[in-house]
Amino acid sequence: MAGGGAMRNRIVAGCVLLAAGVPGVLFAPVFGLRALMVPIAGVLVAGYLIVELCLRFPGLRPWRPVLASLAGLITLAELELRAGVPGVATVRALGAGVTESWRLTLQSTWPVRPDPELLLFVPLGVLLVAVLGLELSRWPALAVLPSVAMLALSQGFVAQSGSAATVAGLGYALVAAGVFAASTSRRCRCRGRSARSPRSRRGSNNRTRPCSATPPPLGSTAGAWWSWTTSTGSPGPTPMATAGSAPRSAPRCPPPSGPRGSPSPRARSLGCQARPCRRRSPARRR
């Protein structure tokens, strides 16, 4: 069960990451496909590695957005900026990629040269969409919403047409459908587990069961009930609560009072039939 749940989480995470990468690839008419594939693929691989790390060590799950963001930024710094050990210059270059690169791209003649200071906003946007989608993966409609916004941004820069637009649309629809399908399967699994909760299992243990095969003392009310059941083969009047057991509601039929536990004439005239005794779980006795 746990392995199945982890596999569904991996499928959802993979589809969310692919949905974040499709809008980034649509900037290919601006920068070229080869220049964009390396940083986008690096960001997606770093995000998936963080997902696997959090699945192996659940204690890191609250830190997943921070870890995914740091892993993506370090990947971009190594792939695009060639920074080596990240420092202050790396932080400034990444900040310029957020604030200045998209402006410089709009001011340049297309196709734009694939310089890091120009195209850095595309993998940074993919990283932001991936982190938001992973954190919203419990709700499929919200998980794909950041990628839809990125898709609209890419079409605002340059609108795709023809076969490229068809392939991109089909690819995005496929990964979005994977997010919805895997999330729906996970919710159905969770509902099945809640239906088999300990409370429901505890209720199933309290079903009516036949009484024990060991006869109680004949001088007690339970002994009279036992004698009537074993001699006639039909259930007798319900035994009253004994000392040390939880009090029950008052019996509707009078207790047997004849010799050796035989039913009284009044009980016979009423046609009383006892219910089999119930075993109480230790939780209810307390």
C-alpha distance (Angstrom), angle and dihedral (degrees) to the residues before:
residue distance angle dihedral
M1 . . .
A2 3.77 . .
G3 3.79 90.6 .
G4 3.81 90.8 52.0
G5 3.80 91.7 50.6
A6 3.81 91.9 49.2
M7 3.80 90.7 49.5
R8 3.81 91.3 51.7
N9 3.82 89.5 49.6
R10 3.80 89.1 52.4
I11 3.80 91.6 50.0
V12 3.80 92.3 49.4
A13 3.81 91.7 47.0
G14 3.80 92.1 48.1
C15 3.80 92.9 49.9
V16 3.82 91.9 47.0
L17 3.81 91.0 51.1
L18 3.80 92.4 48.1
A19 3.81 89.9 48.8
A20 3.81 87.8 54.2
G21 3.79 91.9 49.9
V22 3.82 98.2 50.9
P23 3.86 95.3 69.8
G24 3.80 89.7 49.2
V25 3.80 91.7 55.1
L26 3.81 89.1 53.4
F27 3.81 88.4 71.2
A28 3.81 87.1 71.4
P29 3.85 94.4 106.9
V30 3.81 88.0 59.2
F31 3.82 102.3 44.9
G32 3.80 105.5 8.3
L33 3.78 127.5 -100.4
R34 3.80 96.6 -101.8
A35 3.80 93.5 54.7
L36 3.81 92.3 51.5
M37 3.80 101.4 42.2
V38 3.81 96.8 69.0
P39 3.84 99.7 52.8
I40 3.81 93.6 38.5
A41 3.80 92.6 49.1
G42 3.81 90.3 46.9
V43 3.81 92.0 53.3
L44 3.82 92.8 48.2
V45 3.80 93.8 47.2
A46 3.81 91.1 48.9
G47 3.81 90.3 50.9
Y48 3.79 92.8 50.2
L49 3.80 91.7 48.9
I50 3.80 88.9 55.1
V51 3.81 89.5 50.5
E52 3.80 90.3 53.3
L53 3.80 90.7 47.0
C54 3.80 91.8 53.6
L55 3.80 91.1 47.8
R56 3.80 90.6 53.3
F57 3.82 93.0 44.6
P58 3.84 109.5 31.7
G59 3.79 90.8 -173.6
L60 3.81 88.5 73.0
R61 3.80 93.1 56.5
P62 3.85 95.6 98.2
W63 3.81 88.4 53.4
R64 3.80 95.8 49.7
P65 3.85 97.5 106.0
V66 3.81 91.1 49.5
L67 3.80 93.0 46.2
A68 3.81 92.8 46.1
S69 3.80 91.7 49.8
L70 3.80 93.4 48.5
A71 3.81 92.5 46.2
G72 3.80 91.3 50.2
L73 3.79 94.0 47.7
I74 3.79 92.7 48.3
T75 3.80 90.0 48.5
L76 3.80 91.7 52.1
A77 3.79 91.4 46.7
E78 3.79 91.0 53.8
L79 3.80 97.6 41.6
E80 3.79 101.8 39.9
L81 3.80 108.1 18.9
R82 3.81 97.2 35.2
A83 3.78 86.2 -143.3
G84 3.80 99.3 157.2
V85 3.79 104.0 -162.5
P86 3.85 106.4 21.9
G87 3.79 114.0 -115.4
V88 3.78 142.7 154.0
A89 3.82 92.3 -62.8
T90 3.80 89.8 54.4
V91 3.80 91.7 52.2
R92 3.80 91.0 49.6
A93 3.80 92.2 49.0
L94 3.81 91.4 50.9
G95 3.79 90.4 48.0
A96 3.78 90.2 51.5
G97 3.79 88.3 51.0
V98 3.79 89.2 58.7
T99 3.81 98.1 45.0
E100 3.81 107.4 25.3
S101 3.81 112.2 23.1
W102 3.80 96.6 74.2
R103 3.82 90.9 48.6
L104 3.79 91.9 50.4
T105 3.80 89.2 48.8
L106 3.80 92.0 54.1
Q107 3.80 90.6 49.3
S108 3.82 93.9 49.8
T109 3.78 129.7 85.4
W110 3.80 113.8 -103.0
P111 2.94 131.7 -86.0
V112 3.80 87.1 48.9
R113 3.78 122.5 -147.2
P114 3.82 109.0 -102.4
D115 3.78 94.5 -118.4
P116 3.82 117.2 153.9
E117 3.79 92.6 -123.7
L118 3.82 88.7 57.3
L119 3.79 106.6 39.6
L120 3.80 98.5 34.0
F121 3.79 93.0 98.1
V122 3.82 91.2 65.7
P123 3.85 98.5 61.3
L124 3.82 89.1 38.0
G125 3.79 89.0 55.9
V126 3.80 90.4 47.5
L127 3.81 89.0 51.6
L128 3.80 92.4 51.6
V129 3.81 92.2 47.7
A130 3.81 91.5 47.8
V131 3.81 94.1 51.1
L132 3.81 93.0 47.0
G133 3.80 92.0 46.2
L134 3.80 92.6 50.8
E135 3.79 92.0 51.3
L136 3.82 91.8 47.8
S137 3.80 94.8 45.0
R138 3.81 91.6 113.2
W139 3.80 88.1 70.6
P140 3.83 110.9 47.0
A141 3.81 96.1 -161.2
L142 3.80 91.6 53.1
A143 3.81 93.1 41.6
V144 3.81 92.9 61.7
L145 3.80 94.6 40.2
P146 3.86 96.0 86.0
S147 3.80 90.8 50.6
V148 3.81 90.0 50.4
A149 3.82 88.9 54.8
M150 3.81 90.3 49.4
L151 3.80 89.0 48.3
A152 3.79 90.6 54.9
L153 3.82 90.2 48.7
S154 3.80 91.9 52.8
Q155 3.78 91.2 50.3
G156 3.79 88.8 49.1
F157 3.79 90.1 59.7
V158 3.78 95.6 45.6
A159 3.81 126.2 -10.4
Q160 3.78 117.0 -132.7
S161 3.79 120.7 -135.1
G162 3.76 139.8 176.6
S163 3.78 123.4 14.2
A164 3.82 93.6 -16.2
A165 3.79 90.9 60.0
T166 3.82 91.1 46.8
V167 3.80 93.5 50.8
A168 3.81 92.0 45.7
G169 3.80 92.2 48.2
L170 3.80 93.5 48.7
G171 3.80 92.1 46.8
Y172 3.78 93.1 50.2
A173 3.81 91.9 45.9
L174 3.81 89.9 51.1
V175 3.81 95.7 52.5
A176 3.83 91.7 42.6
A177 3.80 89.6 52.5
G178 3.79 88.3 50.6
V179 3.82 90.0 55.2
F180 3.81 91.7 51.3
A181 3.81 94.5 44.0
A182 3.80 95.7 48.7
S183 3.81 92.9 44.2
T184 3.82 91.6 49.8
S185 3.81 90.7 50.7
R186 3.81 90.2 50.3
R187 3.82 92.4 51.1
C188 3.81 91.7 49.3
R189 3.80 89.4 51.3
C190 3.80 91.1 51.1
R191 3.81 91.0 50.6
G192 3.79 90.2 51.7
R193 3.78 90.5 52.4
S194 3.82 91.8 50.0
A195 3.81 89.5 51.9
R196 3.82 88.2 56.4
S197 3.80 94.3 47.0
P198 3.84 120.9 144.0
R199 3.79 89.4 -104.6
S200 3.78 92.6 59.8
R201 3.80 91.0 43.7
R202 3.79 89.7 50.9
G203 3.78 88.8 51.9
S204 3.79 91.4 51.6
N205 3.82 90.6 54.3
N206 3.80 89.7 59.9
R207 3.77 95.4 63.5
T208 3.80 118.6 128.5
R209 3.78 111.9 -80.2
P210 3.79 132.3 177.5
C211 3.78 118.3 -95.7
S212 3.76 124.1 -97.1
A213 3.80 118.6 -78.9
T214 3.83 91.7 -127.1
P215 3.83 108.2 93.4
P216 3.81 116.9 -132.3
P217 3.82 122.0 -131.1
L218 3.79 113.3 -62.2
G219 3.78 93.6 -132.7
S220 3.81 92.7 65.7
T221 3.77 130.4 77.3
A222 3.80 90.5 -111.3
G223 3.81 88.5 54.5
A224 3.78 90.9 54.9
W225 3.78 90.2 50.9
W226 3.82 90.1 49.4
S227 3.80 92.8 50.7
W228 3.78 92.1 50.1
T229 3.83 92.7 48.7
T230 3.82 96.5 47.3
S231 3.80 95.6 43.1
T232 3.81 100.2 46.4
G233 3.82 101.3 25.5
S234 3.82 90.8 -130.1
P235 3.77 127.5 101.2
G236 3.73 116.2 -93.0
P237 3.80 131.3 -153.0
T238 3.79 117.2 -50.9
P239 3.82 112.4 -94.5
M240 3.77 115.9 -118.9
A241 3.80 121.6 -115.6
T242 3.78 114.2 -80.1
A243 3.77 128.4 -145.8
G244 3.77 114.6 -75.2
S245 3.81 95.1 26.7
A246 3.77 128.9 97.9
P247 3.84 113.6 -87.1
R248 3.78 115.5 -102.1
S249 3.76 130.7 -157.7
A250 3.81 116.5 -81.4
P251 3.84 113.2 -82.4
R252 3.74 116.3 -106.5
C253 3.79 92.7 -145.5
P254 3.81 125.3 58.6
P255 3.80 115.2 -107.8
P256 3.82 118.6 -102.5
S257 3.76 114.3 -92.4
G258 3.82 105.5 171.1
P259 3.81 126.7 107.9
R260 3.82 114.8 -62.8
G261 3.75 91.1 3.2
S262 3.81 98.7 -56.8
P263 3.83 114.7 157.5
S264 3.78 119.0 -94.4
P265 3.82 120.8 -113.6
R266 3.78 90.0 -108.7
A267 3.80 91.4 55.0
R268 3.78 90.8 49.3
S269 3.81 92.0 49.1
L270 3.81 90.3 51.9
G271 3.82 91.3 49.7
C272 3.79 91.6 -134.8
Q273 3.74 117.9 -174.4
A274 3.74 118.8 -169.7
R275 3.75 124.5 -137.0
P276 3.79 118.8 -125.3
C277 3.76 113.1 -95.4
R278 3.79 120.2 -95.8
R279 3.76 125.6 -131.6
R280 3.74 112.1 -134.8
S281 3.76 121.2 -143.1
P282 3.83 116.9 -122.5
A283 3.81 89.8 -113.5
R284 3.82 92.0 61.4
R285 3.78 93.5 45.4
R286 3.78 89.6 58.7
